[in-house]
Amino acid sequence: MSGRSLTPGTGTGTSPESQPFSPWLRGWGLTPDGEPIHTHSSDLLPVRFEGQPAMLKVARVDEERVGHRLMVWYGGEGAARVLRHHEDALLLERVEGDLLLTEMVRAGWDDEASRVLCGVVRQLHTPRPQPWPELTPLTRWFRSLEEAAPRSGGIFTLSLEAARHLLGHPQDLRPLHGDIHHGNVLHSRERGWLAIDPKGLIGERGFDYANLFCNPDLEVAATPGRLARQSTVVAEAAGLDHRRLLQWILAYAGLSAAWHLEDGEEGQAQRTLAVASLAVAALND
């Protein structure tokens, strides 16, 4: 679950042969292999490329185009391989494993799912020989929280205070995926767990772990004792300072709630603020 730009849209009647897919189907010799998927930020189509399953993704917003640059930079290490890329379009290996992190959590393997996610993030954060691509500063993302806190007060104010402290004294800067959660890490039978759909940020590495605590859904996230336990698991697996991780959870949950308010999702905002409140309680414990 993410703050915005990720909710699949309803079917629009777009055929694979029509825009926005047609230039890439022709240019890269792709064959449609499933129904189109339309989100608020991208159009996706399962295809066959040189006989192999792949996923064509065409960006409709700048955030996705930045994410494409980061996906290319990953070079298939901890992430799905990029097979072709040009301007708005990205052709990815299609990851079709039979394991789901959401199902692991619901089967009682929450700790193990968190450790899988931490292992993937560790791979994504590993330095590469090539220079970083042009990415979005993490500070820019928190503008929505800057606007929401004065209007709404309460937990938003505490989230903003945490964010300002962390962003004002950053540690261990590097490229960030920006949207790590249980649905954005998929299992490949051949290559293991792989990330998809990065947002492409530059900032402190601890931020990339914060969204785990609003997932796999807000009902699970608010389970009594869950945040306290999983923050301990994640801090140990990721080599993070536990208190600083809790601050990132507080900051991110406030930001995500601010996005929900912008989108008119008052109920989702309140449920997300419940996660922020759990982080406050853990910080004060």
Backbone hydrogen bonds in HBPLUS format (Angstrom, degrees):
<---DONOR---> <-ACCEPTOR-->    atom                        ^
c    i                          cat <-CA-CA->   ^        H-A-AA   ^      H-
h    n   atom  resd res      DA  || num        DHA   H-A  angle D-A-AA Bond
n    s   type  num  typ     dist DA aas  dist angle  dist       angle   num
A0009-GLY N   A0038-HIS O   2.49 MM  29  5.33 165.4  1.51 153.5 158.2     1
A0018-SER N   A0015-SER O   2.99 MM   3  5.41 155.9  2.05 113.6 121.2     2
A0021-PHE N   A0018-SER O   3.10 MM   3  6.11 131.7  2.34 140.7 138.4     3
A0022-SER N   A0018-SER O   3.38 MM   4  5.42 150.1  2.48 113.1 119.5     4
A0024-TRP N   A0021-PHE O   2.99 MM   3  5.66 126.2  2.29 121.0 133.8     5
A0025-LEU N   A0021-PHE O   2.98 MM   4  6.11 154.8  2.04 154.6 161.2     6
A0026-ARG N   A0022-SER O   3.11 MM   4  6.21 165.7  2.13 153.5 155.9     7
A0027-GLY N   A0023-PRO O   2.86 MM   4  5.87 161.7  1.89 139.6 145.7     8
A0028-TRP N   A0024-TRP O   2.97 MM   4  5.56 159.1  2.02 135.6 140.7     9
A0030-LEU N   A0025-LEU O   2.93 MM   5  4.58 148.7  2.03 128.8 137.3    10
A0029-GLY N   A0026-ARG O   3.40 MM   3  5.25 156.8  2.45  97.4 104.1    11
A0031-THR N   A0048-ARG O   3.14 MM  17  5.08 156.9  2.19 139.2 145.9    12
A0048-ARG N   A0031-THR O   2.77 MM  17  5.08 139.1  1.94 138.6 152.2    13
A0033-ASP N   A0046-PRO O   2.72 MM  13  5.10 157.8  1.76 141.2 133.5    14
A0037-ILE N   A0044-LEU O   2.78 MM   7  4.98 160.7  1.82 146.7 149.5    15
A0044-LEU N   A0037-ILE O   2.75 MM   7  4.98 169.3  1.77 158.0 160.7    16
A0039-THR N   A0042-SER O   2.94 MM   3  5.32 175.4  1.94 164.9 165.7    17
A0060-ARG N   A0041-SER O   2.83 MM  19  5.28 153.1  1.90 157.6 148.4    18
A0043-ASP N   A0058-VAL O   2.91 MM  15  5.19 155.1  1.98 144.1 152.3    19
A0058-VAL N   A0043-ASP O   2.79 MM  15  5.19 167.4  1.81 157.8 162.3    20
A0045-LEU N   A0056-LEU O   2.86 MM  11  5.14 147.1  1.97 144.9 153.4    21
A0056-LEU N   A0045-LEU O   2.92 MM  11  5.14 175.3  1.93 151.1 149.5    22
A0047-VAL N   A0054-ALA O   2.96 MM   7  5.26 175.8  1.96 139.9 141.2    23
A0054-ALA N   A0047-VAL O   2.87 MM   7  5.26 159.9  1.91 151.6 148.1    24
A0049-PHE N   A0052-GLN O   2.78 MM   3  5.18 162.8  1.81 151.0 154.8    25
A0052-GLN N   A0049-PHE O   2.96 MM   3  5.18 168.0  1.97 114.2 116.9    26
A0094-ARG N   A0053-PRO O   3.38 MM  41  5.55 160.0  2.43 122.7 117.1    27
A0055-MET N   A0092-LEU O   2.81 MM  37  5.12 152.8  1.88 144.8 151.4    28
A0092-LEU N   A0055-MET O   2.88 MM  37  5.12 170.5  1.89 148.6 149.7    29
A0057-LYS N   A0090-LEU O   2.82 MM  33  5.17 163.9  1.85 160.1 164.7    30
A0090-LEU N   A0057-LYS O   2.84 MM  33  5.17 149.2  1.94 150.4 160.1    31
A0059-ALA N   A0088-ASP O   2.95 MM  29  5.13 171.8  1.96 142.4 142.4    32
A0064-GLU N   A0061-VAL O   3.20 MM   3  5.71 128.9  2.47 109.1 119.7    33
A0065-ARG N   A0061-VAL O   3.36 MM   4  6.76 151.4  2.45 143.3 151.4    34
A0065-ARG N   A0062-ASP O   3.00 MM   3  4.96 114.9  2.44  94.7 111.3    35
A0066-VAL N   A0062-ASP O   2.92 MM   4  6.25 156.0  1.98 159.3 165.1    36
A0067-GLY N   A0063-GLU O   3.03 MM   4  6.28 155.1  2.10 140.0 147.3    37
A0068-HIS N   A0064-GLU O   2.88 MM   4  6.18 143.0  2.02 143.9 153.8    38
A0069-ARG N   A0065-ARG O   3.28 MM   4  6.67 149.5  2.38 141.3 147.6    39
A0069-ARG N   A0066-VAL O   3.04 MM   3  5.26 118.9  2.43  99.6 114.0    40
A0070-LEU N   A0066-VAL O   3.23 MM   4  6.68 153.6  2.30 148.7 155.6    41
A0071-MET N   A0067-GLY O   2.92 MM   4  6.18 155.0  1.98 150.1 157.6    42
A0072-VAL N   A0068-HIS O   3.03 MM   4  6.31 155.9  2.09 151.9 157.1    43
A0073-TRP N   A0069-ARG O   3.05 MM   4  6.31 155.2  2.11 142.5 149.6    44
A0074-TYR N   A0070-LEU O   2.94 MM   4  6.24 144.4  2.07 150.5 159.4    45
A0075-GLY N   A0072-VAL O   3.13 MM   3  5.59 141.1  2.29 108.1 118.0    46
A0077-GLU N   A0074-TYR O   3.16 MM   3  5.68 167.6  2.17 118.6 122.5    47
A0195-ALA N   A0078-GLY O   2.93 MM 117  6.19 162.8  1.96 128.0 132.3    48
A0080-ALA N   A0195-ALA O   3.11 MM 115  6.21 156.1  2.17 163.2 158.2    49
A0093-GLU N   A0081-ARG O   2.97 MM  12  5.50 153.8  2.04 151.0 157.0    50
A0083-LEU N   A0091-LEU O   2.64 MM   8  5.36 158.9  1.69 157.5 163.8    51
A0084-ARG N   A0091-LEU O   3.40 MM   7  4.98 154.0  2.47 127.4 129.8    52
A0091-LEU N   A0084-ARG O   2.83 MM   7  4.98 165.3  1.85 155.2 150.5    53
A0086-HIS N   A0089-ALA O   3.04 MM   3  5.41 162.2  2.07 149.2 150.8    54
A0089-ALA N   A0086-HIS O   2.93 MM   3  5.41 154.3  2.00 145.0 138.1    55
A0097-GLY N   A0187-HIS O   2.67 MM  90  4.68 110.5  2.15 163.4 173.3    56
A0104-MET N   A0100-LEU O   3.04 MM   4  6.38 146.8  2.16 144.4 154.3    57
A0105-VAL N   A0101-LEU O   3.04 MM   4  6.34 157.7  2.09 152.0 155.9    58
A0106-ARG N   A0102-THR O   3.15 MM   4  6.44 163.7  2.17 146.4 150.5    59
A0107-ALA N   A0103-GLU O   2.92 MM   4  6.03 130.1  2.17 139.3 152.3    60
A0107-ALA N   A0104-MET O   3.20 MM   3  5.07 132.8  2.44  91.8 104.7    61
A0109-TRP N   A0104-MET O   2.81 MM   5  5.08 154.9  1.87 158.4 151.6    62
A0108-GLY N   A0105-VAL O   3.03 MM   3  5.33 161.6  2.06 111.9 115.7    63
A0113-ALA N   A0109-TRP O   2.97 MM   4  6.25 156.8  2.03 151.9 158.7    64
A0114-SER N   A0110-ASP O   2.96 MM   4  6.23 159.5  2.00 153.6 158.7    65
A0115-ARG N   A0111-ASP O   2.99 MM   4  6.30 152.5  2.07 146.6 154.4    66
A0116-VAL N   A0112-GLU O   2.93 MM   4  6.23 149.7  2.03 146.9 155.2    67
A0117-LEU N   A0113-ALA O   3.02 MM   4  6.32 164.1  2.04 152.2 155.5    68
A0118-CYS N   A0114-SER O   2.94 MM   4  6.19 156.6  1.99 147.2 153.9    69
A0119-GLY N   A0115-ARG O   2.94 MM   4  6.11 150.7  2.03 142.6 150.2    70
A0120-VAL N   A0116-VAL O   3.03 MM   4  6.39 152.4  2.11 151.9 159.1    71
A0121-VAL N   A0117-LEU O   2.96 MM   4  6.25 166.1  1.98 153.6 157.2    72
A0122-ARG N   A0118-CYS O   2.93 MM   4  6.11 153.4  2.00 145.0 152.4    73
A0123-GLN N   A0119-GLY O   3.20 MM   4  6.49 151.2  2.29 139.9 146.5    74
A0123-GLN N   A0120-VAL O   3.06 MM   3  5.17 116.7  2.48  97.3 112.3    75
A0124-LEU N   A0120-VAL O   2.96 MM   4  6.32 159.1  2.01 153.2 159.3    76
A0125-HIS N   A0121-VAL O   2.88 MM   4  6.07 146.3  1.99 150.0 159.0    77
A0126-THR N   A0123-GLN O   3.17 MM   3  5.23 154.9  2.24 101.7 109.4    78
A0136-THR N   A0200-GLY O   3.03 MM  64  6.20 174.1  2.03 143.3 142.3    79
A0202-ILE N   A0136-THR O   2.85 MM  66  5.93 137.2  2.03 143.4 141.6    80
A0140-ARG N   A0137-PRO O   3.01 MM   3  5.65 140.7  2.17 114.5 123.8    81
A0138-LEU N   A0202-ILE O   2.90 MM  64  5.65 152.4  1.98 163.6 154.4    82
A0141-TRP N   A0138-LEU O   2.99 MM   3  5.49 137.3  2.18 111.9 122.7    83
A0142-PHE N   A0139-THR O   3.16 MM   3  5.57 143.2  2.30 107.0 116.5    84
A0143-ARG N   A0140-ARG O   3.43 MM   3  5.87 163.8  2.46 115.4 115.5    85
A0146-GLU N   A0142-PHE O   3.07 MM   4  6.38 153.3  2.14 147.9 155.8    86
A0147-GLU N   A0143-ARG O   3.06 MM   4  6.37 141.9  2.21 144.9 154.2    87
A0148-ALA N   A0144-SER O   2.96 MM   4  6.17 150.6  2.04 143.0 151.6    88
A0149-ALA N   A0145-LEU O   3.02 MM   4  5.92 167.0  2.04 153.4 155.0    89
A0152-SER N   A0148-ALA O   2.89 MM   4  5.94 163.8  1.92 165.4 170.3    90
A0153-GLY N   A0149-ALA O   2.78 MM   4  5.08 153.5  1.85 138.6 146.5    91
A0156-PHE N   A0153-GLY O   3.10 MM   3  5.40 134.3  2.32 143.8 135.4    92
A0157-THR N   A0154-GLY O   3.02 MM   3  5.49 128.7  2.29 107.8 119.6    93
A0159-SER N   A0155-ILE O   2.91 MM   4  6.16 155.9  1.97 149.8 156.7    94
A0160-LEU N   A0156-PHE O   2.89 MM   4  6.12 157.5  1.94 149.0 154.9    95
A0161-GLU N   A0157-THR O   2.95 MM   4  6.19 156.8  2.00 147.8 154.1    96
A0162-ALA N   A0158-LEU O   3.06 MM   4  6.29 158.8  2.10 146.2 151.3    97
A0163-ALA N   A0159-SER O   2.89 MM   4  6.15 160.3  1.93 149.6 155.5    98
A0164-ARG N   A0160-LEU O   2.84 MM   4  6.03 165.3  1.86 156.0 159.1    99
A0165-HIS N   A0161-GLU O   3.09 MM   4  6.26 157.0  2.15 144.6 150.6   100
A0166-LEU N   A0162-ALA O   3.00 MM   4  6.23 167.8  2.01 155.0 157.9   101
A0167-LEU N   A0163-ALA O   2.80 MM   4  5.88 171.9  1.81 159.1 161.9   102
A0168-GLY N   A0164-ARG O   2.92 MM   4  5.71 139.3  2.08 133.8 144.2   103
A0169-HIS N   A0166-LEU O   3.28 MM   3  5.32 144.1  2.41  97.3 107.1   104
A0205-ARG N   A0172-ASP O   3.27 MM  33  6.11 150.3  2.36 140.0 144.3   105
A0174-ARG N   A0203-GLY O   2.96 MM  29  5.73 150.0  2.05 145.8 150.4   106
A0203-GLY N   A0174-ARG O   3.22 MM  29  5.73 168.2  2.23 149.2 150.0   107
A0176-LEU N   A0201-LEU O   2.76 MM  25  4.89 164.1  1.78 135.9 137.7   108
A0201-LEU N   A0176-LEU O   3.10 MM  25  4.89 174.9  2.10 142.8 144.5   109
A0199-LYS N   A0177-HIS O   2.61 MM  22  5.70 165.8  1.62 168.9 169.3   110
A0200-GLY N   A0177-HIS O   3.36 MM  23  5.55 145.5  2.49 125.7 130.7   111
A0184-ASN N   A0181-HIS O   3.04 MM   3  5.48 153.8  2.11 114.6 122.5   112
A0196-ILE N   A0184-ASN O   2.94 MM  12  5.37 147.8  2.05 151.8 152.2   113
A0186-LEU N   A0194-LEU O   2.78 MM   8  5.33 152.0  1.86 163.3 155.6   114
A0194-LEU N   A0186-LEU O   2.74 MM   8  5.33 162.7  1.77 158.7 164.8   115
A0188-SER N   A0192-GLY O   2.72 MM   4  4.83 168.7  1.73 134.9 138.9   116
A0192-GLY N   A0188-SER O   2.84 MM   4  4.83 142.9  1.98 139.7 137.8   117
A0207-PHE N   A0204-GLU O   3.11 MM   3  5.93 155.1  2.18 123.3 128.7   118
A0208-ASP N   A0205-ARG O   3.08 MM   3  5.77 143.2  2.22 117.5 125.3   119
A0209-TYR N   A0206-GLY O   3.17 MM   3  5.73 165.6  2.19 115.9 120.4   120
A0210-ALA N   A0207-PHE O   3.06 MM   3  5.39 156.6  2.12 113.4 120.4   121
A0212-LEU N   A0209-TYR O   3.33 MM   3  5.79 149.4  2.43 108.2 116.5   122
A0213-PHE N   A0210-ALA O   3.25 MM   3  6.05 159.6  2.29 120.0 123.9   123
A0214-CYS N   A0211-ASN O   3.13 MM   3  5.46 168.4  2.15 113.4 117.1   124
A0215-ASN N   A0212-LEU O   3.28 MM   3  5.32 155.9  2.35 106.2 108.9   125
A0221-ALA N   A0217-ASP O   2.93 MM   4  6.14 161.1  1.97 150.7 157.1   126
A0222-ALA N   A0218-LEU O   3.11 MM   4  6.11 141.6  2.26 136.2 142.9   127
A0223-THR N   A0220-VAL O   3.06 MM   3  5.29 166.3  2.08 113.2 116.8   128
A0226-ARG N   A0223-THR O   2.96 MM   3  5.44 162.5  1.99 137.2 141.7   129
A0229-ARG N   A0225-GLY O   3.13 MM   4  6.23 162.6  2.16 147.5 152.3   130
A0230-GLN N   A0226-ARG O   2.84 MM   4  5.99 175.5  1.85 161.9 163.2   131
A0231-SER N   A0227-LEU O   2.86 MM   4  5.77 152.9  1.94 146.2 153.1   132
A0232-THR N   A0229-ARG O   3.11 MM   3  5.30 124.4  2.43  99.4 113.1   133
A0233-VAL N   A0229-ARG O   3.00 MM   4  6.37 159.7  2.04 151.4 157.3   134
A0234-VAL N   A0230-GLN O   2.84 MM   4  5.94 169.3  1.85 151.5 154.3   135
A0235-ALA N   A0231-SER O   2.95 MM   4  5.88 160.4  1.99 137.7 144.0   136
A0236-GLU N   A0232-THR O   3.11 MM   4  6.21 160.7  2.15 146.2 151.1   137
A0237-ALA N   A0233-VAL O   2.94 MM   4  6.14 166.8  1.95 151.6 155.8   138
A0238-ALA N   A0234-VAL O   2.79 MM   4  5.75 156.8  1.84 155.0 160.2   139
A0239-GLY N   A0235-ALA O   2.98 MM   4  5.63 119.1  2.36 132.4 144.1   140
A0240-LEU N   A0235-ALA O   2.94 MM   5  4.67 156.1  2.00 134.6 140.9   141
A0245-LEU N   A0241-ASP O   2.98 MM   4  6.23 153.8  2.05 154.3 162.2   142
A0246-LEU N   A0242-HIS O   3.06 MM   4  6.38 158.0  2.11 149.7 154.9   143
A0247-GLN N   A0243-ARG O   3.03 MM   4  6.38 148.3  2.14 144.6 153.4   144
A0248-TRP N   A0244-ARG O   2.99 MM   4  6.34 150.0  2.08 145.5 153.4   145
A0248-TRP N   A0245-LEU O   3.06 MM   3  5.04 115.7  2.49  94.4 110.0   146
A0249-ILE N   A0245-LEU O   2.92 MM   4  6.28 152.4  2.00 151.2 159.4   147
A0250-LEU N   A0246-LEU O   2.97 MM   4  6.22 160.2  2.01 148.5 153.1   148
A0251-ALA N   A0247-GLN O   2.90 MM   4  6.15 162.5  1.93 149.1 153.9   149
A0252-TYR N   A0248-TRP O   2.82 MM   4  5.92 167.3  1.83 151.6 155.4   150
A0253-ALA N   A0249-ILE O   2.90 MM   4  5.94 167.2  1.91 151.0 155.1   151
A0254-GLY N   A0250-LEU O   3.19 MM   4  6.29 157.3  2.24 143.7 149.5   152
A0255-LEU N   A0251-ALA O   3.05 MM   4  6.30 154.2  2.12 144.5 151.9   153
A0256-SER N   A0252-TYR O   2.78 MM   4  6.06 165.5  1.80 161.6 165.0   154
A0257-ALA N   A0253-ALA O   2.95 MM   4  6.10 155.7  2.01 143.5 150.2   155
A0258-ALA N   A0254-GLY O   2.95 MM   4  6.18 149.6  2.04 143.0 151.5   156
A0259-TRP N   A0255-LEU O   2.98 MM   4  6.37 152.1  2.06 150.1 157.5   157
A0260-HIS N   A0256-SER O   3.03 MM   4  6.36 155.4  2.09 146.4 153.0   158
A0261-LEU N   A0257-ALA O   2.98 MM   4  6.32 153.3  2.05 148.4 155.2   159
A0262-GLU N   A0258-ALA O   3.03 MM   4  6.34 155.9  2.09 147.6 153.9   160
A0263-ASP N   A0259-TRP O   3.03 MM   4  6.33 140.8  2.19 144.2 155.2   161
A0263-ASP N   A0260-HIS O   3.09 MM   3  5.04 124.4  2.42  92.4 107.0   162
A0265-GLU N   A0260-HIS O   2.77 MM   5  4.95 165.1  1.80 152.8 147.5   163
A0264-GLY N   A0261-LEU O   2.98 MM   3  4.97 162.5  2.01 107.2 111.2   164
A0269-ALA N   A0265-GLU O   2.97 MM   4  6.21 153.8  2.04 151.2 159.4   165
A0270-GLN N   A0266-GLU O   2.98 MM   4  6.30 158.2  2.03 153.4 158.1   166
A0271-ARG N   A0267-GLY O   3.03 MM   4  6.31 156.6  2.08 148.7 155.3   167
A0272-THR N   A0268-GLN O   2.93 MM   4  6.10 149.7  2.02 145.4 153.6   168
A0273-LEU N   A0269-ALA O   2.89 MM   4  6.15 150.5  1.98 147.0 155.6   169
A0274-ALA N   A0270-GLN O   3.15 MM   4  6.43 131.0  2.41 135.5 147.3   170
A0275-VAL N   A0272-THR O   3.02 MM   3  5.37 132.6  2.25 104.7 116.3   171
A0276-ALA N   A0272-THR O   3.30 MM   4  6.77 153.0  2.38 142.8 150.1   172
A0277-SER N   A0273-LEU O   2.86 MM   4  6.17 151.6  1.94 147.3 155.0   173
A0278-LEU N   A0274-ALA O   3.08 MM   4  6.36 146.3  2.19 138.3 146.7   174
A0279-ALA N   A0275-VAL O   3.04 MM   4  6.41 149.5  2.14 146.7 154.9   175
A0280-VAL N   A0276-ALA O   2.97 MM   4  6.33 152.7  2.04 148.5 156.0   176
A0281-ALA N   A0277-SER O   2.94 MM   4  6.22 159.8  1.98 148.3 153.5   177
A0282-ALA N   A0278-LEU O   2.96 MM   4  6.20 153.9  2.03 144.4 151.4   178
A0283-LEU N   A0279-ALA O   2.90 MM   4  6.13 150.8  1.98 146.8 154.9   179
A0284-ASN N   A0280-VAL O   2.96 MM   4  6.19 142.7  2.10 146.2 156.4   180
A0285-ASP N   A0282-ALA O   3.33 MM   3  5.05 152.3  2.41  93.0 101.0   181
